[in-house]
């Protein structure tokens, strides 16, 4: 039989989710597009849902994760702070290490 382990991780602060797979994907899309609205569109999220996710991240984090610039002739935008980029890197590392650990654990299960 071909067994799989399924797992998802997220990081909380006092019952508020700071980061999870969805929030990290949204942060990466913001970094790529330079805009919360474009990031939301690229992920098929409503702007309102994306805004709430980013508001939650910014409220749960120690420092600002994104910076918003006011629209003008060229339009506004959203960029990640260095802290926001470091959160993505840390989450991706934790997630990768978690999957490696789980894969190792699954090998023990297959031998039974």
N, CA, C and O atoms as a GROMACS GRO file, in nm:
protein
  448
    1UNK      N    1   0.084  -0.119   0.000
    1UNK     CA    2   0.000   0.000   0.000
    1UNK      C    3   0.088   0.125   0.000
    1UNK      O    4   0.199   0.125   0.052
    2UNK      N    5   0.035   0.229  -0.058
    2UNK     CA    6   0.107   0.355  -0.064
    2UNK      C    7   0.043   0.453   0.034
    2UNK      O    8  -0.058   0.516   0.003
    3UNK      N    9   0.102   0.466   0.151
    3UNK     CA   10   0.048   0.553   0.255
    3UNK      C   11   0.103   0.694   0.242
    3UNK      O   12   0.215   0.714   0.196
    4UNK      N   13   0.024   0.791   0.286
    4UNK     CA   14   0.065   0.931   0.288
    4UNK      C   15   0.031   0.988   0.425
    4UNK      O   16  -0.066   0.947   0.488
    5UNK      N   17   0.111   1.083   0.469
    5UNK     CA   18   0.077   1.159   0.589
    5UNK      C   19   0.029   1.295   0.542
    5UNK      O   20   0.095   1.358   0.459
    6UNK      N   21  -0.083   1.340   0.593
    6UNK     CA   22  -0.137   1.471   0.560
    6UNK      C   23  -0.124   1.560   0.683
    6UNK      O   24  -0.155   1.519   0.795
    7UNK      N   25  -0.077   1.680   0.661
    7UNK     CA   26  -0.061   1.773   0.772
    7UNK      C   27  -0.054   1.915   0.719
    7UNK      O   28  -0.005   1.939   0.609
    8UNK      N   29  -0.103   2.008   0.798
    8UNK     CA   30  -0.089   2.150   0.768
    8UNK      C   31  -0.044   2.218   0.895
    8UNK      O   32  -0.089   2.185   1.005
    9UNK      N   33   0.046   2.314   0.880
    9UNK     CA   34   0.090   2.387   0.998
    9UNK      C   35   0.053   2.533   0.984
    9UNK      O   36   0.040   2.586   0.874
   10UNK      N   37   0.037   2.596   1.097
   10UNK     CA   38   0.018   2.740   1.101
   10UNK      C   39   0.075   2.790   1.232
   10UNK      O   40   0.090   2.714   1.327
   11UNK      N   41   0.106   2.917   1.235
   11UNK     CA   42   0.166   2.978   1.354
   11UNK      C   43   0.065   3.077   1.410
   11UNK      O   44   0.016   3.165   1.339
   12UNK      N   45   0.035   3.062   1.539
   12UNK     CA   46  -0.064   3.146   1.605
   12UNK      C   47   0.001   3.233   1.711
   12UNK      O   48   0.110   3.205   1.760
   13UNK      N   49  -0.069   3.340   1.744
   13UNK     CA   50  -0.032   3.428   1.854
   13UNK      C   51  -0.160   3.460   1.928
   13UNK      O   52  -0.245   3.535   1.878
   14UNK      N   53  -0.176   3.404   2.048
   14UNK     CA   54  -0.297   3.426   2.128
   14UNK      C   55  -0.425   3.398   2.048
   14UNK      O   56  -0.514   3.483   2.042
   15UNK      N   57  -0.432   3.283   1.989
   15UNK     CA   58  -0.547   3.237   1.910
   15UNK      C   59  -0.570   3.314   1.781
   15UNK      O   60  -0.672   3.291   1.714
   16UNK      N   61  -0.480   3.403   1.744
   16UNK     CA   62  -0.487   3.469   1.613
   16UNK      C   63  -0.383   3.404   1.523
   16UNK      O   64  -0.267   3.388   1.563
   17UNK      N   65  -0.424   3.367   1.403
   17UNK     CA   66  -0.330   3.304   1.311
   17UNK      C   67  -0.240   3.412   1.253
   17UNK      O   68  -0.286   3.509   1.193
   18UNK      N   69  -0.110   3.393   1.272
   18UNK     CA   70  -0.012   3.483   1.211
   18UNK      C   71   0.015   3.436   1.069
   18UNK      O   72  -0.003   3.512   0.973
   19UNK      N   73   0.059   3.312   1.055
   19UNK     CA   74   0.092   3.258   0.924
   19UNK      C   75   0.041   3.117   0.907
   19UNK      O   76   0.037   3.038   1.002
   20UNK      N   77   0.002   3.088   0.787
   20UNK     CA   78  -0.034   2.955   0.743
   20UNK      C   79  -0.008   2.951   0.594
   20UNK      O   80   0.037   3.050   0.536
   21UNK      N   81  -0.035   2.839   0.533
   21UNK     CA   82  -0.006   2.825   0.392
   21UNK      C   83  -0.075   2.932   0.306
   21UNK      O   84  -0.013   2.988   0.216
   22UNK      N   85  -0.202   2.958   0.334
   22UNK     CA   86  -0.277   3.056   0.255
   22UNK      C   87  -0.223   3.197   0.270
   22UNK      O   88  -0.209   3.270   0.171
   23UNK      N   89  -0.191   3.236   0.392
   23UNK     CA   90  -0.138   3.370   0.417
   23UNK      C   91  -0.001   3.387   0.352
   23UNK      O   92   0.030   3.493   0.296
   24UNK      N   93   0.082   3.284   0.360
   24UNK     CA   94   0.215   3.290   0.298
   24UNK      C   95   0.202   3.299   0.146
   24UNK      O   96   0.275   3.374   0.081
   25UNK      N   97   0.110   3.224   0.088
   25UNK     CA   98   0.086   3.230  -0.056
   25UNK      C   99   0.043   3.371  -0.096
   25UNK      O  100   0.086   3.423  -0.199
   26UNK      N  101  -0.042   3.433  -0.015
   26UNK     CA  102  -0.085   3.570  -0.043
   26UNK      C  103   0.032   3.668  -0.031
   26UNK      O  104   0.046   3.757  -0.114
   27UNK      N  105   0.115   3.652   0.072
   27UNK     CA  106   0.232   3.739   0.086
   27UNK      C  107   0.325   3.726  -0.035
   27UNK      O  108   0.377   3.826  -0.084
   28UNK      N  109   0.345   3.604  -0.081
   28UNK     CA  110   0.431   3.583  -0.198
   28UNK      C  111   0.371   3.648  -0.323
   28UNK      O  112   0.443   3.704  -0.405
   29UNK      N  113   0.239   3.641  -0.336
   29UNK     CA  114   0.172   3.703  -0.450
   29UNK      C  115   0.182   3.856  -0.443
   29UNK      O  116   0.197   3.922  -0.546
   30UNK      N  117   0.175   3.911  -0.322
   30UNK     CA  118   0.193   4.056  -0.305
   30UNK      C  119   0.334   4.095  -0.347
   30UNK      O  120   0.354   4.197  -0.413
   31UNK      N  121   0.431   4.014  -0.306
   31UNK     CA  122   0.570   4.044  -0.342
   31UNK      C  123   0.588   4.041  -0.495
   31UNK      O  124   0.659   4.124  -0.551
   32UNK      N  125   0.522   3.946  -0.559
   32UNK     CA  126   0.532   3.933  -0.705
   32UNK      C  127   0.462   4.046  -0.779
   32UNK      O  128   0.516   4.099  -0.877
   33UNK      N  129   0.342   4.084  -0.732
   33UNK     CA  130   0.260   4.179  -0.807
   33UNK      C  131   0.275   4.324  -0.760
   33UNK      O  132   0.246   4.417  -0.835
   34UNK      N  133   0.319   4.344  -0.635
   34UNK     CA  134   0.330   4.479  -0.580
   34UNK      C  135   0.196   4.540  -0.545
   34UNK      O  136   0.185   4.661  -0.528
   35UNK      N  137   0.094   4.456  -0.533
   35UNK     CA  138  -0.041   4.507  -0.509
   35UNK      C  139  -0.126   4.400  -0.441
   35UNK      O  140  -0.124   4.283  -0.479
   36UNK      N  141  -0.200   4.442  -0.339
   36UNK     CA  142  -0.291   4.349  -0.272
   36UNK      C  143  -0.404   4.309  -0.366
   36UNK      O  144  -0.442   4.192  -0.370
   37UNK      N  145  -0.459   4.403  -0.440
   37UNK     CA  146  -0.570   4.369  -0.529
   37UNK      C  147  -0.525   4.275  -0.642
   37UNK      O  148  -0.597   4.181  -0.676
   38UNK      N  149  -0.407   4.300  -0.699
   38UNK     CA  150  -0.357   4.209  -0.804
   38UNK      C  151  -0.324   4.072  -0.746
   38UNK      O  152  -0.348   3.970  -0.811
   39UNK      N  153  -0.269   4.070  -0.626
   39UNK     CA  154  -0.238   3.943  -0.560
   39UNK      C  155  -0.366   3.864  -0.536
   39UNK      O  156  -0.372   3.744  -0.563
   40UNK      N  157  -0.469   3.932  -0.486
   40UNK     CA  158  -0.598   3.867  -0.460
   40UNK      C  159  -0.654   3.808  -0.590
   40UNK      O  160  -0.699   3.694  -0.592
   41UNK      N  161  -0.652   3.888  -0.697
   41UNK     CA  162  -0.703   3.839  -0.827
   41UNK      C  163  -0.627   3.716  -0.873
   41UNK      O  164  -0.686   3.620  -0.921
   42UNK      N  165  -0.493   3.720  -0.858
   42UNK     CA  166  -0.412   3.607  -0.906
   42UNK      C  167  -0.441   3.479  -0.830
   42UNK      O  168  -0.417   3.370  -0.880
   43UNK      N  169  -0.493   3.493  -0.709
   43UNK     CA  170  -0.524   3.375  -0.626
   43UNK      C  171  -0.674   3.345  -0.621
   43UNK      O  172  -0.719   3.258  -0.546
   44UNK      N  173  -0.752   3.418  -0.702
   44UNK     CA  174  -0.898   3.404  -0.703
   44UNK      C  175  -0.960   3.428  -0.565
   44UNK      O  176  -1.054   3.358  -0.525
   45UNK      N  177  -0.906   3.527  -0.495
   45UNK     CA  178  -0.964   3.570  -0.367
   45UNK      C  179  -1.033   3.703  -0.387
   45UNK      O  180  -0.993   3.782  -0.473
   46UNK      N  181  -1.136   3.729  -0.309
   46UNK     CA  182  -1.194   3.862  -0.313
   46UNK      C  183  -1.096   3.958  -0.247
   46UNK      O  184  -1.016   3.918  -0.162
   47UNK      N  185  -1.103   4.084  -0.286
   47UNK     CA  186  -1.015   4.185  -0.225
   47UNK      C  187  -1.042   4.192  -0.075
   47UNK      O  188  -0.950   4.204   0.006
   48UNK      N  189  -1.170   4.184  -0.038
   48UNK     CA  190  -1.208   4.193   0.103
   48UNK      C  191  -1.145   4.080   0.184
   48UNK      O  192  -1.092   4.104   0.293
   49UNK      N  193  -1.149   3.958   0.133
   49UNK     CA  194  -1.090   3.843   0.201
   49UNK      C  195  -0.939   3.862   0.214
   49UNK      O  196  -0.882   3.839   0.321
   50UNK      N  197  -0.874   3.905   0.105
   50UNK     CA  198  -0.729   3.927   0.107
   50UNK      C  199  -0.694   4.037   0.207
   50UNK      O  200  -0.596   4.025   0.281
   51UNK      N  201  -0.772   4.143   0.209
   51UNK     CA  202  -0.746   4.254   0.301
   51UNK      C  203  -0.757   4.206   0.445
   51UNK      O  204  -0.672   4.240   0.528
   52UNK      N  205  -0.860   4.127   0.475
   52UNK     CA  206  -0.878   4.074   0.612
   52UNK      C  207  -0.761   3.983   0.651
   52UNK      O  208  -0.714   3.989   0.764
   53UNK      N  209  -0.714   3.900   0.559
   53UNK     CA  210  -0.601   3.812   0.587
   53UNK      C  211  -0.476   3.894   0.620
   53UNK      O  212  -0.405   3.865   0.716
   54UNK      N  213  -0.450   3.997   0.540
   54UNK     CA  214  -0.330   4.080   0.563
   54UNK      C  215  -0.344   4.164   0.690
   54UNK      O  216  -0.246   4.187   0.760
   55UNK      N  217  -0.465   4.210   0.718
   55UNK     CA  218  -0.488   4.286   0.841
   55UNK      C  219  -0.460   4.196   0.962
   55UNK      O  220  -0.399   4.240   1.059
   56UNK      N  221  -0.505   4.073   0.956
   56UNK     CA  222  -0.482   3.976   1.063
   56UNK      C  223  -0.333   3.948   1.081
   56UNK      O  224  -0.283   3.943   1.194
   57UNK      N  225  -0.261   3.931   0.969
   57UNK     CA  226  -0.116   3.907   0.976
   57UNK      C  227  -0.046   4.026   1.040
   57UNK      O  228   0.035   4.010   1.131
   58UNK      N  229  -0.078   4.146   0.992
   58UNK     CA  230  -0.012   4.266   1.045
   58UNK      C  231  -0.043   4.288   1.193
   58UNK      O  232   0.043   4.335   1.268
   59UNK      N  233  -0.164   4.254   1.236
   59UNK     CA  234  -0.201   4.271   1.378
   59UNK      C  235  -0.136   4.166   1.466
   59UNK      O  236  -0.111   4.192   1.584
   60UNK      N  237  -0.107   4.048   1.413
   60UNK     CA  238  -0.048   3.940   1.491
   60UNK      C  239   0.104   3.944   1.494
   60UNK      O  240   0.166   3.884   1.582
   61UNK      N  241   0.163   4.013   1.399
   61UNK     CA  242   0.309   4.016   1.387
   61UNK      C  243   0.371   4.118   1.482
   61UNK      O  244   0.305   4.211   1.527
   62UNK      N  245   0.499   4.096   1.512
   62UNK     CA  246   0.573   4.188   1.600
   62UNK      C  247   0.595   4.323   1.534
   62UNK      O  248   0.597   4.426   1.601
   63UNK      N  249   0.611   4.322   1.402
   63UNK     CA  250   0.639   4.444   1.324
   63UNK      C  251   0.552   4.442   1.199
   63UNK      O  252   0.496   4.338   1.165
   64UNK      N  253   0.540   4.555   1.130
   64UNK     CA  254   0.464   4.556   1.004
   64UNK      C  255   0.521   4.457   0.902
   64UNK      O  256   0.642   4.445   0.885
   65UNK      N  257   0.431   4.388   0.835
   65UNK     CA  258   0.469   4.288   0.736
   65UNK      C  259   0.457   4.346   0.595
   65UNK      O  260   0.532   4.308   0.505
   66UNK      N  261   0.362   4.439   0.578
   66UNK     CA  262   0.342   4.504   0.449
   66UNK      C  263   0.341   4.655   0.468
   66UNK      O  264   0.314   4.706   0.577
   67UNK      N  265   0.369   4.725   0.359
   67UNK     CA  266   0.360   4.871   0.356
   67UNK      C  267   0.269   4.907   0.240
   67UNK      O  268   0.289   4.860   0.128
   68UNK      N  269   0.169   4.990   0.268
   68UNK     CA  270   0.077   5.034   0.163
   68UNK      C  271   0.115   5.174   0.120
   68UNK      O  272   0.146   5.260   0.202
   69UNK      N  273   0.112   5.196  -0.011
   69UNK     CA  274   0.133   5.332  -0.061
   69UNK      C  275   0.001   5.380  -0.121
   69UNK      O  276  -0.072   5.303  -0.185
   70UNK      N  277  -0.027   5.506  -0.100
   70UNK     CA  278  -0.153   5.565  -0.146
   70UNK      C  279  -0.153   5.576  -0.298
   70UNK      O  280  -0.051   5.608  -0.359
   71UNK      N  281  -0.269   5.550  -0.355
   71UNK     CA  282  -0.282   5.559  -0.500
   71UNK      C  283  -0.267   5.702  -0.548
   71UNK      O  284  -0.304   5.796  -0.479
   72UNK      N  285  -0.215   5.717  -0.664
   72UNK     CA  286  -0.201   5.846  -0.729
   72UNK      C  287  -0.215   5.823  -0.877
   72UNK      O  288  -0.293   5.738  -0.920
   73UNK      N  289  -0.143   5.898  -0.954
   73UNK     CA  290  -0.150   5.883  -1.099
   73UNK      C  291  -0.115   5.740  -1.142
   73UNK      O  292  -0.182   5.682  -1.228
   74UNK      N  293  -0.010   5.685  -1.081
   74UNK     CA  294   0.031   5.550  -1.116
   74UNK      C  295  -0.038   5.442  -1.034
   74UNK      O  296  -0.014   5.324  -1.056
   75UNK      N  297  -0.124   5.482  -0.940
   75UNK     CA  298  -0.192   5.387  -0.854
   75UNK      C  299  -0.109   5.356  -0.732
   75UNK      O  300   0.012   5.380  -0.730
   76UNK      N  301  -0.172   5.303  -0.631
   76UNK     CA  302  -0.104   5.268  -0.507
   76UNK      C  303  -0.041   5.131  -0.518
   76UNK      O  304  -0.029   5.076  -0.627
   77UNK      N  305  -0.003   5.078  -0.406
   77UNK     CA  306   0.056   4.945  -0.408
   77UNK      C  307   0.080   4.894  -0.269
   77UNK      O  308   0.063   4.967  -0.171
   78UNK      N  309   0.118   4.772  -0.260
   78UNK     CA  310   0.152   4.707  -0.134
   78UNK      C  311   0.283   4.635  -0.155
   78UNK      O  312   0.300   4.560  -0.251
   79UNK      N  313   0.376   4.658  -0.064
   79UNK     CA  314   0.504   4.588  -0.070
   79UNK      C  315   0.530   4.521   0.063
   79UNK      O  316   0.475   4.559   0.166
   80UNK      N  317   0.614   4.420   0.059
   80UNK     CA  318   0.653   4.351   0.182
   80UNK      C  319   0.770   4.423   0.247
   80UNK      O  320   0.858   4.476   0.179
   81UNK      N  321   0.768   4.425   0.378
   81UNK     CA  322   0.883   4.476   0.452
   81UNK      C  323   0.988   4.365   0.456
   81UNK      O  324   0.959   4.250   0.424
   82UNK      N  325   1.109   4.400   0.496
   82UNK     CA  326   1.213   4.298   0.514
   82UNK      C  327   1.167   4.196   0.617
   82UNK      O  328   1.194   4.076   0.604
   83UNK      N  329   1.098   4.245   0.721
   83UNK     CA  330   1.044   4.155   0.823
   83UNK      C  331   0.944   4.058   0.761
   83UNK      O  332   0.946   3.938   0.792
   84UNK      N  333   0.857   4.107   0.674
   84UNK     CA  334   0.760   4.022   0.605
   84UNK      C  335   0.829   3.915   0.522
   84UNK      O  336   0.787   3.799   0.522
   85UNK      N  337   0.935   3.954   0.452
   85UNK     CA  338   1.012   3.858   0.372
   85UNK      C  339   1.077   3.752   0.461
   85UNK      O  340   1.084   3.635   0.424
   86UNK      N  341   1.126   3.795   0.577
   86UNK     CA  342   1.190   3.699   0.669
   86UNK      C  343   1.087   3.602   0.727
   86UNK      O  344   1.119   3.487   0.754
   87UNK      N  345   0.962   3.648   0.746
   87UNK     CA  346   0.857   3.557   0.794
   87UNK      C  347   0.828   3.448   0.690
   87UNK      O  348   0.810   3.332   0.726
   88UNK      N  349   0.825   3.486   0.563
   88UNK     CA  350   0.803   3.388   0.456
   88UNK      C  351   0.914   3.283   0.457
   88UNK      O  352   0.888   3.163   0.451
   89UNK      N  353   1.038   3.330   0.464
   89UNK     CA  354   1.153   3.238   0.464
   89UNK      C  355   1.146   3.143   0.584
   89UNK      O  356   1.167   3.023   0.569
   90UNK      N  357   1.117   3.198   0.701
   90UNK     CA  358   1.108   3.115   0.822
   90UNK      C  359   0.996   3.013   0.810
   90UNK      O  360   1.015   2.896   0.844
   91UNK      N  361   0.879   3.056   0.763
   91UNK     CA  362   0.767   2.964   0.749
   91UNK      C  363   0.800   2.853   0.650
   91UNK      O  364   0.773   2.736   0.676
   92UNK      N  365   0.857   2.890   0.535
   92UNK     CA  366   0.892   2.790   0.434
   92UNK      C  367   0.993   2.688   0.489
   92UNK      O  368   0.983   2.569   0.459
   93UNK      N  369   1.088   2.734   0.567
   93UNK     CA  370   1.187   2.644   0.627
   93UNK      C  371   1.122   2.550   0.727
   93UNK      O  372   1.148   2.430   0.726
   94UNK      N  373   1.037   2.605   0.812
   94UNK     CA  374   0.966   2.522   0.910
   94UNK      C  375   0.880   2.418   0.838
   94UNK      O  376   0.880   2.301   0.876
   95UNK      N  377   0.809   2.461   0.736
   95UNK     CA  378   0.721   2.371   0.662
   95UNK      C  379   0.802   2.259   0.596
   95UNK      O  380   0.764   2.142   0.602
   96UNK      N  381   0.914   2.295   0.532
   96UNK     CA  382   1.001   2.196   0.466
   96UNK      C  383   1.055   2.096   0.569
   96UNK      O  384   1.053   1.975   0.545
   97UNK      N  385   1.102   2.146   0.682
   97UNK     CA  386   1.154   2.058   0.787
   97UNK      C  387   1.045   1.967   0.842
   97UNK      O  388   1.071   1.850   0.874
   98UNK      N  389   0.926   2.020   0.854
   98UNK     CA  390   0.812   1.940   0.902
   98UNK      C  391   0.784   1.824   0.805
   98UNK      O  392   0.765   1.711   0.848
   99UNK      N  393   0.782   1.854   0.674
   99UNK     CA  394   0.755   1.750   0.576
   99UNK      C  395   0.865   1.645   0.573
   99UNK      O  396   0.838   1.526   0.558
  100UNK      N  397   0.991   1.688   0.586
  100UNK     CA  398   1.101   1.592   0.590
  100UNK      C  399   1.087   1.499   0.712
  100UNK      O  400   1.108   1.378   0.701
  101UNK      N  401   1.052   1.556   0.826
  101UNK     CA  402   1.031   1.478   0.946
  101UNK      C  403   0.916   1.378   0.926
  101UNK      O  404   0.929   1.260   0.960
  102UNK      N  405   0.805   1.426   0.871
  102UNK     CA  406   0.690   1.338   0.850
  102UNK      C  407   0.721   1.226   0.750
  102UNK      O  408   0.678   1.112   0.769
  103UNK      N  409   0.795   1.259   0.645
  103UNK     CA  410   0.835   1.155   0.548
  103UNK      C  411   0.919   1.047   0.617
  103UNK      O  412   0.902   0.928   0.590
  104UNK      N  413   1.008   1.090   0.704
  104UNK     CA  414   1.090   0.995   0.779
  104UNK      C  415   1.002   0.908   0.870
  104UNK      O  416   1.022   0.787   0.879
  105UNK      N  417   0.906   0.969   0.936
  105UNK     CA  418   0.814   0.895   1.022
  105UNK      C  419   0.732   0.794   0.942
  105UNK      O  420   0.707   0.683   0.989
  106UNK      N  421   0.691   0.832   0.823
  106UNK     CA  422   0.610   0.744   0.740
  106UNK      C  423   0.688   0.620   0.699
  106UNK      O  424   0.629   0.512   0.690
  107UNK      N  425   0.818   0.632   0.675
  107UNK     CA  426   0.901   0.516   0.643
  107UNK      C  427   0.894   0.412   0.753
  107UNK      O  428   0.890   0.292   0.726
  108UNK      N  429   0.892   0.458   0.878
  108UNK     CA  430   0.881   0.364   0.991
  108UNK      C  431   0.747   0.292   0.987
  108UNK      O  432   0.739   0.174   1.020
  109UNK      N  433   0.643   0.362   0.946
  109UNK     CA  434   0.510   0.304   0.940
  109UNK      C  435   0.500   0.198   0.829
  109UNK      O  436   0.436   0.095   0.847
  110UNK      N  437   0.564   0.225   0.717
  110UNK     CA  438   0.561   0.132   0.603
  110UNK      C  439   0.629   0.001   0.634
  110UNK      O  440   0.597  -0.102   0.573
  111UNK      N  441   0.723   0.002   0.729
  111UNK     CA  442   0.795  -0.122   0.765
  111UNK      C  443   0.713  -0.213   0.856
  111UNK      O  444   0.754  -0.326   0.883
  112UNK      N  445   0.600  -0.168   0.902
  112UNK     CA  446   0.518  -0.251   0.994
  112UNK      C  447   0.437  -0.354   0.918
  112UNK      O  448   0.363  -0.432   0.979
   0.00000   0.00000   0.00000
